[in-house]
Amino acid sequence: MLTIKSDILKDKKIVVCVTGSVAAIETPKLVRELRRMGAEVHCVISDNAKQIIHPYVLEWASDNEVVTKITGKVEHVKLAGELPDKADLILIAPSTSNTIGKIANAIDDTPVTTVVTTAFGSNIPIVIVPAMHITMYDHPIVQENIEKLKRHGVEFIDPSIEENKAKFPEIQTIINHIILKFRKKDLEGKKILVTAGATAEDIDAIRCITNKSSGKTGVWLAEEAFARGADVALIRGNTTVEPIYQVKDIKVRTAKDMLDAIKSNLDVDVIIHTAAVSDFTVEKQDEKISSDNRINLELTPTTKILERIKELNKNVFLIGFKAEYNKSKEELIEAAFKKLQLANANLIVVNDVGKNDCGFGTDTNEVYIIDSQKNVKNIELSHKRNIANQILDMIQ
C-alpha cells in the first residue's frame, strides 16, 4: 500500500462508482489512497451498495458530497457531461455482474449506470473492477458483456481469484493502473536498461560479502521509466522493494552475474547503472567454514562494470551512480566527474550516504547530477521517485 503523500494525480478528477458487492467495504480505503495521490474524488453509490456501506463513509473518504440519486441538479451531467468540470476518469469499484450487464446494454436505471452512460457520450475513460462469486464471473454472458465493453474502450482490472471468488484486487494494483493511465508517455519508443540493488559474493555455503543497498532508487527508476512509456529491463541483485509494474525483471546474485546479464541485454538506448556492485570477491569454499578458528580472506577486486559498458555498446546513453561518505560538495563533484570520465558516461549521479535521510535504505536522497561538460544539477532532499523522474527528464 502506498502511504507516502504524493501529487502524482494532482488536478485529476476521478468519479468512483460503488455497486452492491460486498467488496464495497474496500472502496473507502481506495478513495483515501486516490486522495493521497492528489486526486479530487467524487463518489456515486447505488441503492444496493447502500445496504453494504453508508454514504457517509464515502463522504468522509472523498471529502465531497456523495451522489445517491439523480435529482434536478443533474448530477450525472455535472460529473460526466459538462466541461470544464467533467471527470477525467470514471472508476467502478467494485462492479457487480448486474451493473456490467446494464452498462453493456445501455441501461441506466441507477445513479451509477446513469453516470456511466453519460461518460460514454462524453468520451471519458471508464475503468471497471469486477467483484463477485466465481460462478457469476465465469457466466458466459457476463464474459461476453465484459468483452463487448472492452471493444468499446472500457478497461477492466482483473479480480483476484481466490476461494471460488473473483475478489477485489489489491488497492495498490488499482492505484498503479490509474497512475499508468495518466502518466505522460514521453519515453515511448525508448529501450532502457536499469541495474539495481546489492550484489553478493559467497564466502562459503552460507556466508557472503555484500552491502547495505536497498535497490529502491534503481527499482523506482525502472518503474517510472515504464510508466512513462519506455520498454524497460531491470537487472537487480538483492532489493528491499519489488517492482510493481510488469517490467522485464532479471534477478542476479554476483558481480559476474550482473555483468553477464548486462551483456545479454545490450540492445537498448539507455543504461542506468544504479546497482551497488560488490567491489571485491573471494574464492568460495564449498562447505561451511568452521567458526572455531581465525581465518584470513583474500579479497580480489571485481570488474568495474560501469567502465565496461561503453566498451560493450559505444552508442548507449550511459548514466552512472556513485556513493561517497561524509564528503564536501566539491569533493563529491570531483569524485563523480572522475568516475564519469573513466566510464565515458553521459551523466553521473552522486550522493553522500553519510548525510541524514540520504543513506542506504532511505526513501529520500539528495544528489548531484554531473554531465560530461561538468555542468552540475543539484536535487535537494526529495523522495527517490521524484529524483528518478528528474533523471529521466534529462534523458530527453
N, C-alpha and C positions, 0 to 999 in steps of 0.2 A: 504494500500500500504506500502510495506517495504521502508523505507527511510534511514535506517542505513546501511552504507557500511559494507560488510562482506566478508570473504574469504571462505564461505561455499561451493561455486562452483569453488574454485581455482583449476587450472590445468585441468578443463573440457572444451573441445572444443565442442561448440554447433552450428550446422548449422540451421539457421532459414529460412524456405522457405515461400515465400509470394505469394498467388494466388489472382485472381481477384474478391475478395469480398470487399464490401465497408468497412468491418471491418478491412481492411488492414491499415486504418488510426490509429489503435491502436497498430500496430506492433512496430513502433519505440519506444514507451513507454516500451513495453515488452523487447525489446533488451537492452534498457538502464538499466532496472532492473536486467536483467541477468548479465550485466557487473558489476553492483553494488555488486552483489553476488560473483564476482570474476571470472566469466566465460569468456573465449575467444569466441567471437561470429562472425560468418561469415554469410552473407545473400545471398540468391538466390531468384530472382524475376522473375515471368512470364511476358510475354508481356501484358496480360490483367491487371495484377496488376500495371504495369507502367502507366496505364491510371488513376489510383487512387492515388498513391503516387510516387514521384520521387525517383529513386535510390540514389540520393544524400542524402536524409533524412536518409536512412538506412546506408549509408556510414558514416554519422555523428554519428549515434546512435551506430554503431558497431566498428567504428574506423578501418574498413577494407574495401577493395575494394569489391564492390557488383558484383556478377555474374549475368549478364543479358542475356548471351547466352553462349552456349558451343562452344569453339574455339579450335584451335590447342594446346592450353595449357592444354587440357583435364581436365577442372576444376572439373568435376564430379568425376574423379578418384582421384584427389588430395584431394578433400574434403571427399570422402566417400569410397575410394577404396584402398589407399596405407598406409601401416604402415611406420614409426611410427606417421605420421601426420594426419591420418584419424580422423574423428569426433567421439566423444563419444555419440552423440545423434543427430538425425535429427528431428526437430520440424517444422511441417507445420501449420503455424498460421497467418492468417486464411486459411482454406481449403474450396474450393467450391465443390459442388456436382460433377462437371465436373472432377476436379482433383482426387477426391475419386474414381470415376468410372475408370479413366485411371490407377491409381495405382493398383486397384483391378484386372485389366485385363492386367497388364504388358505393358501398352502403355507409351512410354517415348518420347513424341514429344514437350516437353517444358523443359527449364532448370531445373525446379522443379522436374518434373517426371523422368527426366534422373538421377538426383542426387539420388532420392528415389530408383529407380531401382538398382542403383549401391550399395546403402546402404543395400538393401535386400541381395545382393550377398556377402556383407562383414559382414553380421550379426550385423549391427549397429542398436541399438534400434531406433524405429520410433514412434513418438507421433503426432497425428493429432488433430487439434482443428477446428471442422466444424463451419461454419458461413454462413447462407443463410436464405431465407424466409422459414417459417414453412412448406409451401406446398411442397417445394423441399426436405426439410429434411425428411418429412413423406412419400415421394415417396417410395413404396415398394422395387424398385430396388436399390435405394440409401441405404436403410436399409439393404438389402441383401449384398450390397458391403461392408458396414461397418462391418457386422457380418463376412463376408468372410475374411476381413483384420484382424479382431480380432483373428480368428482361426490361422492366420499366425504370430501372435505375436505382431501385431500393437496395440498400446494403443490409446484410444480416451479420450479426455477431453470433457465432455458433455457441450453443449452450454447452455446459459441462455435463457430459453423460455419466451419471453415477446412480447406483441403487435403483435402476429402472426409472430414472427421472432425467428429463432434459432440464438441468438446473441452471439458475442464474450464474453466469461465469464470474470469475474473479473481477472485482471492481476495477483493479488495475488494468485488466485486459480491455475493458470498455474505455477507460481513460486513454490508453495507448492508441486505440483505434481512432478516437476522436482527435487526438493530437495530430496523428498522421494525416487526417483529412485536411487540417487547417495549415499545416506547415508549408512554407514556400518550398518549391521544388527546384531551387536554383542549382543543385548539383546533379540534376538528371543527366544521364549520359556519361557521367564520370565513374571510373572504377577506382575504388580507394581500398588500400590495404592498411589495417591498423594492427599494431602489436601492443600487447598489454600484459600487466601482471608480473609476478616474480618467477624466474626460473629457479630450478633446484639441481644441485649436483650431489649424487649419492656418495656417502662415505662407506656405508655397509648396507646390510639388508633392511635396516630400519631408520638410519640416521642420514641427514643430508645437510648441505650448506645452502642457505637461501637468504632472503632479505625480507624487510617489513612491507614491501609494496602491496597495496590493496588492489591495484589494477583499475581503480574507479575512473581515473582520467581516460585511460585507453578504451574501456568498455563504453563509457558515456560518449566519447568521441565517435566511436563506431555507430552507436545508436543515433546520435544527432545527424551524422552524415547520411545514414539510412533514411531518417525522417525527412531529410531534405532532397531525397530522390536518388542518391548515389547507389551504385552496385557495390556492396561492402563485404569484404572478407576480414574477419577478426582472428588473429593468431594470438593465443593467450596462454600464459603459464598459470600459476595459482592466482586467483582473484577472489575477493570477498563479495563481489556482486556478479550476477548472471545477466547476460544481455536479454532485454525484454522484447526485442524485435527479432524477426527471422533473418538475421544476418548469417552469412556463412561462418560458422563457428568452429575453429580448428584449435584443439587443445594440445599443448606440448608440455614437456617437463624440463628438459635441459637446454642449455645454450645451443648445443649442437642441433637438438630437435627444432629449435626456433629458427636457426639459420637454414636448415633443410626445408622447413615449411615455407619460408620466405622464397627460397629458390624455386619452389614448386608453384608459387603464386605471383610471379613477377609481371604478368601481363596486366598491368594496372597503370593508371595515370598518376596516382599519388600514393606515397607510402608515408605513414605517420608512425614513427617508431618511439612509442612511449614505454615499452617494456623495460623493467628493471632486470636486465640480464646479469646473471652471476659473473663476477669478474674473474673468479677462479674456479677451477675444477680439481678433482682429486681422483686418484686411482681407486675404484670401488673394490671393497672386499666382499666376497660372495656371501659370507656368513656374518652374523652379528659379532662385532669386536667386543671382547671382554672389557668390562669396566673396572676390573680389578687392578689393572696395570696402567701406568702412564704411557701415552703414545704420542708420537710426533706425526703430523700430517704434512706431506709435501704438496703444496698448492701450485698448480700450473695455470698461468693466465689463459682465459678463454679468448676466442676471436672477438674483436671489436666489431660487432655486427653492423653498427651504423656506418663504419668506414668501408664496409664491403658492398653496401647496397648500390652505390653509383657505379661500382665496377661491374656489377651484375646487370644493371639497367641504367645506362647513362642518361636516358631521356626522362626518367621518372622525376616528378616533383617531390623532393625529399624534405620531411620535417623531422628533426631530431629533438630529443629531450635530454636535459642534464640536471641532475640534482646536486646541490652543494650544501655545505653545513656551516652556519654561522660566518657568512662572508658579507662584506660590504657590497653595495650596489655595483661599484666599479669592478670589484673582484669577480662578481657574478657574471657581468657582461664580458669581461676579458676571457674568463674560462670558457664561457659559452661560445664566443666568437672563434676561439682557437679550435674548439671541437667542430664547429661548423666548417672551418677551413679544411681540417683534416678529412672530414667526410664529404667535402664538396656539396654540402646540403644547401637547400634554398632558404630554409628557416631553422632556427634553433630556439627552443623554449627552455628557460632556466628558472629554477626556483630554489629558495633556501629552506631546506627541510628542518632547519633549526629554529625557525620562527613559529610563533603561536599560530595554530589553525592552518599551518602550511605543511605539516609533516605527513608521513605515510599514514594512510587510513582515514584522513580527514575528508569531509565533503567539500571543503573550501581550499583555496590556494591563492597565492599572489605570484605572478610570473612576469618575466621579461621575455619578449619575443624579438630576436635579432635576425636581420636579413644579411645577405652577402655584402651589402654596402655598409654594414654596421649601423644601420638605422635601428632604433630601439623603440619598441612599443611596450609600455607598462600596463598590465591589467592588475589593478589593486584588488585587495582581498575580495573574493567573489566565489559563488558556487562553481564547482568544476564544470557543470553543464554550460554555464554562461561562458566560461573560458573556452570550452570546446567549440562553441558556436563562433566566438571571435576568431579562433584559429581557423576554422572552416571559412569564415568570411575572407581571410587573407589568401586562401587558395584561389579565389576568384580573380 
